[in-house]
């Protein structure tokens, strides 16, 4: 594995702990979650996401390796949450209009990379579809329900973030997950204040001076309608074209000798 090309600042020792404790080589690891979305709190954990490479004998033999590895640990008082999928599983998720894993792949907060990562990135244009809008619409509905139940700021920001990410993707064919970058073009004017309020606590309540529930609902509804409209007129295809290339990548990676 080559040296990270854009090492994100994570707590000291976190990368070494990951390398020592993860059972398989990693094709890539990036930072996801609130740090990627542009609204981390002082007490936010670090969400690490990526792809691991199972050895051939754990694929073709009777005792198969784990397709998904989940591991949480404390690093200098900061919680690290690592989830990696085997390459083949990750590729299947990519082909299933899963915006969540797509954002992990293109995250600019790179902790570890490799030639396999670069090949995956080269296929992104063949993975984007107009049907990714359904992923973001469904995610927004779930987060809005969480906000209604909890009245916490975090799910409200998630609601705005996924709707704006979806709108931008439908319009431009570009995956952008940072809410602060998206808000000037798509968001209500009060969103930067909500982002700033979120810095105080991961599970803080909606600030007292925030817009009332009717205003929030109206703005979320307007963004939802816009995302549906952008999907209807998007030039993105309905289905991905990258499946053959991903199949070839998985086969070549599986059969490549490991040093």
N, C-alpha and C positions, 0 to 999 in steps of 0.2 A: 504494500500500500504506500502511495506517495504521501509526501508531507501535505498538510492542509493548505489549500490555496487561499482561503479567506477565513482564517481562524477567528471565530467569534470569542469575545471575552467571556469566559465562563469561570466560575470559582476555581482558584488554584487547586490542582490535583484532580479535578473532575475527569479530565480526559484520560489521565493515567489510570484512574480507578476503573473507568469504562474499559480501557484496553486490557487491564489485568483481569477483570471479572467476567467479560463477555466470552462465551465459549467458542465463537466462530469469527472468522475474518469478516470485516465490514466493507461493503462496497461504498457506502457513504453514511455519514451521520450529519444531520443538520439540526438547528434549533427551530422549534415550532412554538405553538402556544402564544401566550401573551407577549413574549418578546418579539416574535415574528409579526404579530398583529398590531404592534405599536402601542400597547397599553399595559406594560408590566407594572406591578405594584412593588413596593418595597419588600414585601414578603412573598412574592411570586416564586414558585419553584421553576426549575429549568427543564423544559420539555425537550428531550432529545429523541429524534425519530430517524429511522434509516432502514438500510437493507443489509442483511447478512448472507453469507454464502455457505450453504451446506456442502460438506464433502460428498463425493459421489457415492461412497459406501453407505452413507446415511440417507440416500435417496433410493437406491436400487436394492438395498438389503432388507432383511426382515425387521431390523431395529432402525426405524427412521428417526431423523432429527426433527427438532421443533421448528415448525413453520413460523411461529411467532415467539419472540423472546420479550418478556416484560420484566423489568427490574427497577426497583426504587431504592435509593440509598441517600444517606445524609452526607453531604460534603461541606465541611467547614460551616455547618449551621444552615446550609441551603439544601433543600430537597431536590434531588435529581430524579427525573422520571424518564426512563429509557424504554422505548418500544422499537424493535426491529422486526421486519418480515423477511423471510427467505425471498430470494430474487424472483422465483417463479410466482409466488403468491403476490408479491408487490406488483408484478406486471399484470396479473389478473385483475387486481384492484384498479390499476391505472386504466385498464380497458373497460372498466365498468362505471364510467363517468363519475369517478370518486374524486371530487375536488380536494378533499382533505389530504390524500396521499400525493396528489399532484402538487399541492402547495409545499409539501415536505421536500419533494424532489427539486423544485426550483427555488427553495429558500436561499436567500443570499447569505444567511448566517451558517456558514459551512464549518463544521468541526473536523470532519475527515472526508476524504474523497479518494477516487481511484479512476482508472480508465473505464471501468464499468459504469461509474457515475456519469462520466462524460458521454458515454454512448447513450445512456438513458436520456440525458439532457438533449442530445441531438435529435431525439424522437418526439420531443414535446409538441411540435407543430402538428404531428400526425395523431396526437392524442386528444386534442381540443375538439369539442363538439358543442353544438347548440343545446344538447341534452344535459350538459353540465349545469344549466340553469335550474333543472329540477333538483339537483343536489343542494344548491344554495337556497332555493325556495323552501325545501323541506327542513333544512338546518335552521333557517330563520324562523319558521313556525315553531319549532321545538324550543328555540332559545326565547322567543317571546312568551311562550307558555311558562317557562321557568321564571322569567322576569315577573309575570303576573302573580305567580305563587310566592316568590321570595322577596320581590321588590328590591333585589340587589342590583347594583350597577353593572356587574360583570356580564350577565346574560343580555342586558340591554345593549351593551357595546358589541357583544357578539352578534346580535341581531342586525345592527347597523352594518357591521363589518362584512358579514357574508352577503348581504344584499348588494352592497357597493362593489364587493369583489366580483359578484356575478354580473352586475351591470357592466362593469369595465371589461370583463372577459368577453361578454357578448358583443360589445361595441368594437373592441380593439384586437381581440385574440391574444391578450396579454394577461398573465396571472399576477395580480398584485394583491398581497394580503395585508399590507400596512394601512390601518384605518386613517392615520394622519395624512398619508399621501393621497388617499382617495377622497377625503372629505371636501377639499376645495372644489372639486368638480361635481360631486354627487350628494354631499351630506348637508343636513341642517346646520345652521350657523353655530348652534350651541354644542355640537359634538366635541370640539377641542376642550371646552370647559369640563365635559364629562370625562374625557381622557385624563385631564389633569387631576380631577377628583379621584380617579381610580388609583393613582399612584400611592395614595395613603394606605390602602388596604385591599387585599385580594378579594375579600367578600364584604366590602363595605356597602352600606345602603345608598339608595339614590339620594343625592344631596337635596337639602331642603329648598334651595333656590333653583332646582332643575325645572324644566317645563312640566306642566301638569299631565296627567295620564291621557287626557283627550288629545293634547298636542302631540305627545309621543306616538299614540296610536295612529293619528292622522299621517304623521311623517313616515312611520313604518309601512302603513298601507300604501302611501304614494310610491315609496321605493319598491314595494312588492309589485305594484301595477307596472312600474317602469321596467323592472326586470322581466316580467312576462312579455311586455311589448318589445323589449330589445331581443329577447329570444325569438320572437316571431319574425323579426326582420334581420336576424343575424346571418352573416354569410358563412358562418362556421358549418361544417357538415353535420349530419345527424349521427354518423357513426365514425369511430376512429379508423385510420388507415394504417396505423403503426403495428398491427398485430404480427405480420410476417417478420418485420425487423426485430421485434421483441422476442419472438420465438427463436430466431437465429441467435440473438444475444444470449438467451438462456442456455441453449444447447452448447454454444461455444464456451461459455463460462463453466458449465458443468464438466465439459470434457477437457478443459485446459489443465495442464499439469500444475500442481501447487508446490512451491518451494518451501 
